[in-house]
């Protein structure tokens, strides 16, 4: 299974996502990157992340994204 | 403040025809991508997810009344509608020709419509197709009113910044003309509407009204902190807030309309929603457990988001033959500026015309 950090790197190759705890505050992801990320995660894990869960708090760092995926039934 | 939903029920009313007028001028996302202050690779990923591809834009100087008059003349010349048959004309727009007079009166005057045609501008946008139908059905309750024309038209490309990737690639211009009349069959139409003015600044054009008149200062492009440049004269959208609004508010409203009609989700043939972008509609369909094929999302990729005209365009490009024939049970849903959200359950069928024409 592709690590989350690698998926993030494909969207914004210029950043090291393992070095940040707040992607939005650190300017590494904006709301449109978040949309791209959700679409990639949906395809990669065969899920549909609910629209109401597409909020910055769920994409703040790798831990938050993993928690969201678990909530959607993905076993990490 | 949250309260109960305003519910509407109408009997013996129907849509008898739909025409969309789109500018002949087409632009593609790939042609415009270099305008934006983002790496091409990121823009291309967004293109794929959102469904950005081609859109139709008016030439400089073209106004809403130009598209509307063109479309109505097309209907007169085709014999689908006679000028004297029009008892009411509602124009739903966010981009009127003037602050005053009403653009609906301008259209009436340019076409020489009868003086007792009841013309009215309504300031609504993406929720405006359902809002306009509610107005038309209400007017048809009057004994002397036989035929009402609803025009949903906007030329919002004229109010967007070419340097704003949040807005510019998704906006298209169009006019949709819908003819509404009485139904000989005992049809029933259910609708629900909600509005929340506390969120009115989520989607707005800050300058150009009387609160902040347009001036050389309001025309200056500003870096708004997200690598997009826009002026106060331009359309602003808080994309995250709009997305959340749609995902949170629209499904319960649709459920309420269906409950009111005692119709299950599975019994609805098509969910014909306003068309902001493909991603938002796919998420909406998933949330409502509706297969994507029953909620078309292909308007933005071909024509752009043309505000209140997108639902008629979705019908015309996906279901024209069906609605000219036996028809289908459709749930319409609009959502946008205001904030306003609206839904309606009705049968679409037996239309005498359902087509799209180019304005050149």
Interface residues (C-beta under 8 A of the other chain):
Chain A: X11 X12 X30 X31 X32 X33 X35 X36 X38 X39 X48 X50 X51 X52 X54 X55 X56
Chain B: X42 X45 X46 X48 X49 X50 X165 X166 X226 X239 X240 X243 X244 X246 X247 X248 X279 X280 X282 X283 X284 X286 X287
